[in-house]
Amino acid sequence: MTIGCKSHKDSVVNAHPEFNSAEVWQLSDMRGKEVTFLDGQKKINIQINTEAGTFSGTSGCNRYFGNFKDLGNGKMLLSEFNGTKMACPEAFHKMENSYLQLLRRCDGYRLSEYTLELLQDDKVLLTFEKIKD
Protein backbone atom coordinates (compact mmCIF):
# COMPACT_ATOMS: atom_id res chain seq x y z
CA MET A 1 0.00 0.00 0.00
CA THR A 2 1.39 3.37 -1.02
CA ILE A 3 0.55 6.48 0.95
CA GLY A 4 1.25 9.86 -0.55
CA CYS A 5 0.04 13.41 -0.93
CA LYS A 6 -2.52 14.26 -3.54
CA SER A 7 -2.08 17.59 -5.26
CA HIS A 8 -4.96 20.05 -5.06
CA LYS A 9 -3.16 22.44 -7.38
CA ASP A 10 -6.26 23.12 -9.49
CA SER A 11 -8.43 24.02 -6.49
CA VAL A 12 -6.01 26.40 -4.75
CA VAL A 13 -7.12 30.04 -4.68
CA ASN A 14 -4.40 32.53 -5.55
CA ALA A 15 -3.26 33.91 -2.18
CA HIS A 16 -1.83 37.01 -3.87
CA PRO A 17 -4.14 37.96 -6.73
CA GLU A 18 -2.97 40.61 -9.14
CA PHE A 19 -4.90 43.25 -11.04
CA ASN A 20 -6.10 42.20 -14.46
CA SER A 21 -6.40 45.27 -16.67
CA ALA A 22 -9.48 43.78 -18.40
CA GLU A 23 -11.45 43.52 -15.12
CA VAL A 24 -14.00 46.14 -14.20
CA TRP A 25 -15.04 46.55 -10.56
CA GLN A 26 -18.48 47.93 -9.62
CA LEU A 27 -18.92 49.93 -6.42
CA SER A 28 -20.98 48.09 -3.80
CA ASP A 29 -20.20 49.97 -0.54
CA MET A 30 -18.97 53.39 0.55
CA ARG A 31 -17.65 53.47 4.13
CA GLY A 32 -19.36 50.15 4.84
CA LYS A 33 -22.78 51.28 3.65
CA GLU A 34 -24.37 49.56 0.66
CA VAL A 35 -24.68 51.80 -2.39
CA THR A 36 -28.07 52.14 -4.05
CA PHE A 37 -27.96 53.63 -7.53
CA LEU A 38 -30.79 55.91 -8.62
CA ASP A 39 -32.97 55.30 -11.68
CA GLY A 40 -31.06 56.33 -14.80
CA GLN A 41 -27.76 56.69 -12.95
CA LYS A 42 -24.65 55.05 -14.38
CA LYS A 43 -23.13 52.46 -12.05
CA ILE A 44 -19.93 53.63 -10.38
CA ASN A 45 -16.97 51.48 -11.34
CA ILE A 46 -13.19 51.38 -11.60
CA GLN A 47 -10.70 49.66 -13.85
CA ILE A 48 -7.01 49.50 -12.95
CA ASN A 49 -4.33 48.92 -15.56
CA THR A 50 -1.05 48.28 -13.77
CA GLU A 51 0.89 47.85 -17.03
CA ALA A 52 -0.10 51.31 -18.25
CA GLY A 53 -0.05 52.79 -14.73
CA THR A 54 -3.60 54.12 -15.02
CA PHE A 55 -7.06 53.88 -13.48
CA SER A 56 -10.39 54.88 -15.01
CA GLY A 57 -14.10 54.43 -14.55
CA THR A 58 -17.56 55.89 -14.36
CA SER A 59 -18.41 57.98 -11.30
CA GLY A 60 -22.19 57.93 -11.60
CA CYS A 61 -22.47 60.66 -14.21
CA ASN A 62 -19.01 61.33 -15.60
CA ARG A 63 -15.96 59.32 -16.64
CA TYR A 64 -12.81 59.76 -14.56
CA PHE A 65 -9.21 58.71 -14.98
CA GLY A 66 -5.73 59.18 -13.60
CA ASN A 67 -2.41 57.54 -12.76
CA PHE A 68 -2.02 54.41 -10.64
CA LYS A 69 1.19 53.27 -8.98
CA ASP A 70 1.44 50.02 -7.01
CA LEU A 71 3.86 50.67 -4.14
CA GLY A 72 3.86 47.02 -3.01
CA ASN A 73 2.45 45.37 0.11
CA GLY A 74 -1.08 46.58 -0.68
CA LYS A 75 -0.07 50.24 -0.87
CA MET A 76 -0.81 52.43 -3.88
CA LEU A 77 -0.76 55.98 -5.15
CA LEU A 78 -3.59 57.47 -7.22
CA SER A 79 -2.70 60.79 -8.85
CA GLU A 80 -3.45 63.14 -11.75
CA PHE A 81 -7.23 62.86 -11.27
CA ASN A 82 -9.22 64.09 -14.25
CA GLY A 83 -12.70 63.62 -15.65
CA THR A 84 -15.49 64.72 -17.92
CA LYS A 85 -17.92 67.46 -16.85
CA MET A 86 -21.36 66.33 -18.03
CA ALA A 87 -24.59 67.79 -16.70
CA CYS A 88 -26.59 65.32 -14.59
CA PRO A 89 -29.28 65.51 -11.92
CA GLU A 90 -28.07 66.97 -8.62
CA ALA A 91 -28.57 63.64 -6.80
CA PHE A 92 -26.16 61.94 -9.25
CA HIS A 93 -23.56 64.66 -8.68
CA LYS A 94 -23.92 64.36 -4.90
CA MET A 95 -23.10 60.63 -4.96
CA GLU A 96 -20.37 61.20 -7.54
CA ASN A 97 -18.71 63.89 -5.41
CA SER A 98 -18.82 61.69 -2.29
CA TYR A 99 -17.28 58.81 -4.23
CA LEU A 100 -14.49 60.90 -5.78
CA GLN A 101 -13.63 62.51 -2.42
CA LEU A 102 -13.21 59.05 -0.88
CA LEU A 103 -11.28 57.75 -3.88
CA ARG A 104 -8.77 60.63 -3.60
CA ARG A 105 -8.04 59.60 0.01
CA CYS A 106 -7.27 55.95 -0.82
CA ASP A 107 -3.67 54.85 -0.35
CA GLY A 108 -4.02 51.08 -0.22
CA TYR A 109 -5.99 48.11 -1.45
CA ARG A 110 -7.00 44.54 -0.68
CA LEU A 111 -7.73 42.39 -3.70
CA SER A 112 -9.41 39.00 -3.79
CA GLU A 113 -10.86 37.04 -6.67
CA TYR A 114 -14.27 38.79 -6.50
CA THR A 115 -13.75 41.84 -4.26
CA LEU A 116 -11.58 44.96 -4.33
CA GLU A 117 -11.35 47.12 -1.23
CA LEU A 118 -9.72 50.55 -1.40
CA LEU A 119 -8.30 51.77 1.90
CA GLN A 120 -7.08 54.82 3.71
CA ASP A 121 -4.44 53.45 6.05
CA ASP A 122 -6.16 50.18 7.05
CA LYS A 123 -9.72 51.52 6.97
CA VAL A 124 -11.94 50.36 4.08
CA LEU A 125 -13.42 53.39 2.28
CA LEU A 126 -14.71 51.78 -0.93
CA THR A 127 -15.69 48.20 -1.74
CA PHE A 128 -16.13 46.94 -5.29
CA GLU A 129 -17.34 43.66 -6.74
CA LYS A 130 -15.94 42.24 -9.95
CA ILE A 131 -18.33 42.63 -12.86
CA LYS A 132 -18.92 39.21 -14.31
CA ASP A 133 -18.02 38.72 -17.97
C-alpha positions in Angstrom: 0.0 0.0 0.0 1.4 3.4 -1.0 0.6 6.5 1.0 1.2 9.9 -0.5 0.0 13.4 -0.9 -2.5 14.3 -3.5 -2.1 17.6 -5.3 -5.0 20.0 -5.1 -3.2 22.4 -7.4 -6.3 23.1 -9.5 -8.4 24.0 -6.5 -6.0 26.4 -4.8 -7.1 30.0 -4.7 -4.4 32.5 -5.5 -3.3 33.9 -2.2 -1.8 37.0 -3.9 -4.1 38.0 -6.7 -3.0 40.6 -9.1 -4.9 43.2 -11.0 -6.1 42.2 -14.5 -6.4 45.3 -16.7 -9.5 43.8 -18.4 -11.4 43.5 -15.1 -14.0 46.1 -14.2 -15.0 46.5 -10.6 -18.5 47.9 -9.6 -18.9 49.9 -6.4 -21.0 48.1 -3.8 -20.2 50.0 -0.5 -19.0 53.4 0.6 -17.6 53.5 4.1 -19.4 50.2 4.8 -22.8 51.3 3.7 -24.4 49.6 0.7 -24.7 51.8 -2.4 -28.1 52.1 -4.1 -28.0 53.6 -7.5 -30.8 55.9 -8.6 -33.0 55.3 -11.7 -31.1 56.3 -14.8 -27.8 56.7 -13.0 -24.6 55.0 -14.4 -23.1 52.5 -12.0 -19.9 53.6 -10.4 -17.0 51.5 -11.3 -13.2 51.4 -11.6 -10.7 49.7 -13.9 -7.0 49.5 -12.9 -4.3 48.9 -15.6 -1.1 48.3 -13.8 0.9 47.8 -17.0 -0.1 51.3 -18.3 -0.1 52.8 -14.7 -3.6 54.1 -15.0 -7.1 53.9 -13.5 -10.4 54.9 -15.0 -14.1 54.4 -14.6 -17.6 55.9 -14.4 -18.4 58.0 -11.3 -22.2 57.9 -11.6 -22.5 60.7 -14.2 -19.0 61.3 -15.6 -16.0 59.3 -16.6 -12.8 59.8 -14.6 -9.2 58.7 -15.0 -5.7 59.2 -13.6 -2.4 57.5 -12.8 -2.0 54.4 -10.6 1.2 53.3 -9.0 1.4 50.0 -7.0 3.9 50.7 -4.1 3.9 47.0 -3.0 2.4 45.4 0.1 -1.1 46.6 -0.7 -0.1 50.2 -0.9 -0.8 52.4 -3.9 -0.8 56.0 -5.1 -3.6 57.5 -7.2 -2.7 60.8 -8.9 -3.4 63.1 -11.7 -7.2 62.9 -11.3 -9.2 64.1 -14.3 -12.7 63.6 -15.7 -15.5 64.7 -17.9 -17.9 67.5 -16.9 -21.4 66.3 -18.0 -24.6 67.8 -16.7 -26.6 65.3 -14.6 -29.3 65.5 -11.9 -28.1 67.0 -8.6 -28.6 63.6 -6.8 -26.2 61.9 -9.3 -23.6 64.7 -8.7 -23.9 64.4 -4.9 -23.1 60.6 -5.0 -20.4 61.2 -7.5 -18.7 63.9 -5.4 -18.8 61.7 -2.3 -17.3 58.8 -4.2 -14.5 60.9 -5.8 -13.6 62.5 -2.4 -13.2 59.1 -0.9 -11.3 57.7 -3.9 -8.8 60.6 -3.6 -8.0 59.6 0.0 -7.3 56.0 -0.8 -3.7 54.8 -0.3 -4.0 51.1 -0.2 -6.0 48.1 -1.5 -7.0 44.5 -0.7 -7.7 42.4 -3.7 -9.4 39.0 -3.8 -10.9 37.0 -6.7 -14.3 38.8 -6.5 -13.8 41.8 -4.3 -11.6 45.0 -4.3 -11.4 47.1 -1.2 -9.7 50.5 -1.4 -8.3 51.8 1.9 -7.1 54.8 3.7 -4.4 53.4 6.0 -6.2 50.2 7.0 -9.7 51.5 7.0 -11.9 50.4 4.1 -13.4 53.4 2.3 -14.7 51.8 -0.9 -15.7 48.2 -1.7 -16.1 46.9 -5.3 -17.3 43.7 -6.7 -15.9 42.2 -9.9 -18.3 42.6 -12.9 -18.9 39.2 -14.3 -18.0 38.7 -18.0 
